[in-house]
Amino acid sequence: MNIVIDSHTHTIASGHAYSTIIENAQAAKNKKLKLLCTTDHAPEMPGAPHYWHFNNQRILPRFLHDVGILRGVEANTLNVKGEIDLPASTDQHLDWVIASFHEPVFKPATEAEHTAALVNVIKSGRVDVLGHLGNPNYPFDIEQVLSCAKAHNVAIEVNNTSLTGKSRKGSDVRCSNIVEIGKEIGVYFTTGSDAHFCEEIARLDLAIALLEKHGVSEEQILTTSTSRFLNFLLLRGKPEITEFAGLY
């Protein structure tokens, strides 16, 4: 399986990451990626930047070191209503919005509450993908949430860092269940390194191995093709990115 996009990466702006976007782009080029999603933590995460940081991504060049840059965010799912921690006015400046649970922002609750939060954040129409769902601190009804994601064209991330056992310990079994069920439902998958240092960019070996183990076809994996990924954004109602015309 050839992955050409890293859909989840962080820069020093996130507060606990250690590389600049220039360094990340250079690493992406070295790893032969075609597109890089830069997705710093949204404001409610301790140490994260003000929402102006995300609005102002419009000044970023579309290509850095010959790698296409997608302007994104890892937003926090705040509550069971499915609200996220950015004003709606920021949406127009973003190509790619991940919604994730983080313990400092959304205290782990019941399975029913987690499920409601995920269903409602999907239905909000504001997010493109659900991040690191394997976290055992946030059990949810997998079939219900993934069916909702499929119905609303929201992707499901396979997060490589979750599979290392260094973060969100115990995610591996749940991630496997999510991939198994997601394959049958027919969800779109993405692969994210969740890099917090440039050397982690495109470190996706465990995510790839899990998808291959379950026999997920490349047609279901958005990050295997720039065309597949960018046309998914069109499906989501995002405007065409003219600078990427040759990548659709």
KAGI-V583748 format. One record per pair of residues at least 4 apart in sequence whose ideal C-beta (glycine too) atoms are under 8 Angstrom apart, sorted by the first residue. I is the first residue (numbers start at 0). J is the second residue. If there is no record, write none. Layout:
# KAGI-V583748
{{I,J} {I,J}}
This chain:
# KAGI-V583748
{{0,207} {0,210} {0,211} {0,217} {0,220} {0,223} {1,223} {2,32} {2,190} {2,201} {2,203} {2,207} {2,220} {2,222} {2,223} {3,31} {3,32} {3,33} {3,34} {3,222} {3,223} {3,224} {3,225} {4,32} {4,33} {4,34} {4,35} {4,36} {4,189} {4,190} {4,221} {4,222} {4,225} {4,228} {5,27} {5,32} {5,34} {5,35} {5,36} {5,190} {5,191} {5,192} {5,194} {5,200} {5,201} {5,203} {5,222} {6,36} {6,38} {6,95} {6,97} {6,128} {6,156} {6,189} {6,190} {6,191} {6,221} {6,222} {6,228} {7,36} {7,38} {7,73} {7,97} {7,130} {7,156} {7,158} {7,189} {7,191} {7,192} {7,193} {7,194} {8,23} {8,35} {8,36} {8,37} {8,38} {8,191} {8,192} {8,193} {8,194} {8,200} {9,13} {9,16} {9,37} {9,38} {9,39} {9,40} {9,73} {9,193} {9,194} {9,195} {10,16} {10,18} {10,19} {10,20} {10,23} {10,37} {10,39} {11,16} {11,17} {11,18} {11,19} {12,16} {12,39} {12,47} {12,48} {12,52} {13,39} {13,40} {13,44} {13,46} {13,47} {13,48} {13,195} {14,40} {14,44} {14,45} {14,46} {14,47} {14,48} {15,46} {15,195} {16,39} {16,194} {16,195} {16,196} {17,195} {17,196} {17,197} {18,22} {18,23} {18,26} {18,194} {18,196} {18,197} {19,23} {20,24} {20,37} {20,59} {20,63} {20,68} {21,25} {21,63} {21,64} {22,26} {22,197} {23,27} {23,35} {23,37} {23,194} {23,197} {23,200} {24,28} {24,35} {24,63} {24,64} {24,66} {24,68} {25,29} {25,63} {25,64} {25,197} {26,30} {26,197} {26,198} {26,200} {26,201} {27,32} {27,35} {27,64} {27,66} {27,200} {27,201} {28,32} {28,64} {28,65} {28,66} {30,200} {30,201} {32,66} {32,200} {32,201} {33,66} {33,67} {33,225} {33,246} {34,66} {34,67} {34,68} {34,69} {34,225} {34,228} {34,243} {34,246} {35,63} {35,66} {35,67} {35,68} {35,69} {35,200} {36,69} {36,71} {36,94} {36,95} {36,191} {37,56} {37,59} {37,68} {37,69} {37,70} {37,71} {38,71} {38,72} {38,73} {38,95} {38,97} {38,191} {39,47} {39,48} {39,52} {39,53} {39,72} {39,73} {40,44} {40,46} {40,47} {40,48} {40,72} {40,73} {40,75} {40,101} {41,47} {41,50} {41,53} {41,72} {41,73} {41,74} {41,75} {41,83} {41,84} {41,85} {42,47} {42,48} {42,49} {42,50} {42,84} {42,85} {43,47} {43,75} {43,77} {43,84} {43,104} {44,75} {44,101} {44,103} {44,104} {45,103} {48,52} {48,53} {50,54} {50,85} {50,86} {50,89} {51,55} {52,56} {53,70} {53,72} {53,85} {53,89} {53,92} {53,93} {54,88} {54,89} {54,92} {55,92} {56,70} {56,92} {56,93} {57,70} {57,92} {59,63} {59,68} {59,70} {60,68} {61,67} {61,68} {61,240} {61,242} {61,243} {62,66} {62,67} {62,68} {62,242} {63,68} {67,225} {67,242} {67,243} {67,246} {69,94} {69,95} {70,92} {70,93} {70,94} {70,95} {71,93} {71,94} {71,95} {71,96} {71,97} {72,85} {72,89} {72,93} {72,95} {72,96} {72,97} {73,97} {73,99} {73,130} {74,83} {74,84} {74,85} {74,96} {74,97} {74,98} {74,99} {74,125} {74,126} {75,83} {75,84} {75,98} {75,99} {75,100} {75,101} {75,104} {75,105} {76,81} {76,82} {76,83} {76,98} {76,99} {76,100} {76,104} {76,105} {76,116} {76,117} {76,120} {77,82} {77,83} {77,84} {77,104} {77,105} {78,82} {78,105} {78,116} {79,112} {79,115} {79,116} {79,119} {80,116} {80,119} {81,115} {81,116} {81,117} {81,118} {81,119} {81,120} {81,121} {81,122} {81,123} {82,120} {82,123} {83,96} {83,98} {83,120} {83,123} {83,125} {83,126} {84,104} {85,89} {85,90} {87,125} {89,93} {90,96} {90,125} {94,232} {94,237} {94,240} {95,127} {95,128} {95,232} {96,125} {96,126} {96,127} {96,128} {97,126} {97,127} {97,128} {97,129} {97,130} {97,156} {97,191} {98,120} {98,125} {98,126} {98,128} {98,129} {98,130} {99,129} {99,130} {99,131} {100,104} {100,105} {100,107} {100,113} {100,116} {100,131} {100,134} {100,136} {100,137} {101,105} {102,106} {102,107} {102,136} {105,116} {107,113} {107,136} {107,137} {108,112} {108,113} {109,113} {110,114} {110,138} {110,139} {110,140} {111,115} {112,116} {113,117} {113,137} {113,138} {113,139} {114,118} {114,139} {114,140} {114,143} {114,144} {115,119} {116,120} {117,121} {117,129} {117,132} {117,139} {117,144} {117,147} {118,122} {118,143} {118,144} {118,147} {119,123} {120,125} {120,126} {120,129} {121,126} {121,129} {121,144} {121,147} {121,148} {121,151} {121,153} {122,147} {122,151} {124,151} {126,153} {127,153} {127,154} {127,231} {127,232} {127,235} {128,153} {128,154} {128,155} {128,156} {128,189} {129,144} {129,148} {129,153} {129,154} {129,155} {129,156} {130,156} {130,158} {130,191} {130,193} {131,156} {131,158} {131,160} {131,161} {131,167} {131,170} {131,191} {131,193} {132,137} {132,139} {132,144} {132,155} {132,156} {132,173} {132,174} {132,177} {133,158} {133,161} {133,162} {133,167} {133,170} {133,171} {133,173} {133,174} {133,177} {134,161} {134,167} {134,170} {134,173} {135,167} {135,168} {135,169} {135,170} {135,173} {136,167} {138,173} {139,143} {139,144} {140,144} {141,145} {141,176} {141,177} {141,180} {142,146} {142,180} {142,184} {143,147} {144,148} {145,149} {145,155} {145,177} {145,180} {145,181} {145,184} {145,186} {146,150} {146,184} {147,151} {147,153} {148,153} {148,154} {148,155} {148,186} {149,184} {149,185} {149,186} {152,187} {152,231} {152,234} {152,235} {153,187} {154,186} {154,187} {154,188} {154,189} {154,221} {154,231} {155,177} {155,181} {155,186} {155,187} {155,188} {155,189} {156,188} {156,189} {156,190} {156,191} {157,162} {157,174} {157,178} {157,188} {157,189} {157,190} {157,191} {157,206} {157,209} {157,210} {158,162} {158,167} {158,170} {158,174} {158,191} {158,193} {158,206} {159,163} {159,190} {159,191} {159,192} {159,193} {159,202} {159,203} {159,204} {159,205} {159,206} {160,165} {160,166} {160,167} {160,192} {160,193} {160,199} {161,166} {161,167} {161,170} {161,171} {161,174} {161,193} {162,170} {162,171} {162,174} {162,205} {162,206} {162,209} {163,205} {164,168} {164,171} {166,193} {169,173} {170,174} {171,175} {172,176} {173,177} {174,178} {174,209} {175,179} {175,209} {175,212} {175,213} {176,180} {177,181} {178,182} {178,188} {178,209} {178,210} {178,212} {178,213} {178,215} {179,183} {179,213} {180,184} {181,185} {181,186} {181,188} {181,215} {182,186} {182,213} {182,214} {182,215} {182,219} {185,219} {186,219} {187,219} {187,220} {187,221} {187,231} {188,210} {188,215} {188,219} {188,220} {188,221} {188,222} {189,220} {189,221} {189,222} {189,228} {190,203} {190,206} {190,207} {190,210} {190,220} {190,222} {191,203} {191,206} {192,199} {192,200} {192,201} {192,202} {192,203} {193,199} {194,198} {194,199} {194,200} {194,202} {195,199} {198,202} {203,207} {204,208} {205,209} {206,210} {207,211} {208,212} {209,213} {210,215} {210,220} {211,215} {215,219} {215,220} {216,220} {217,223} {217,224} {218,227} {220,227} {221,227} {221,228} {221,231} {222,227} {222,228} {223,227} {224,228} {225,229} {225,243} {225,246} {225,247} {226,230} {226,246} {226,247} {227,231} {228,232} {229,233} {229,240} {229,243} {229,246} {229,247} {230,234} {230,247} {231,235} {232,237} {232,240} {233,237} {233,239} {239,243} {239,244} {239,247} {243,247}}
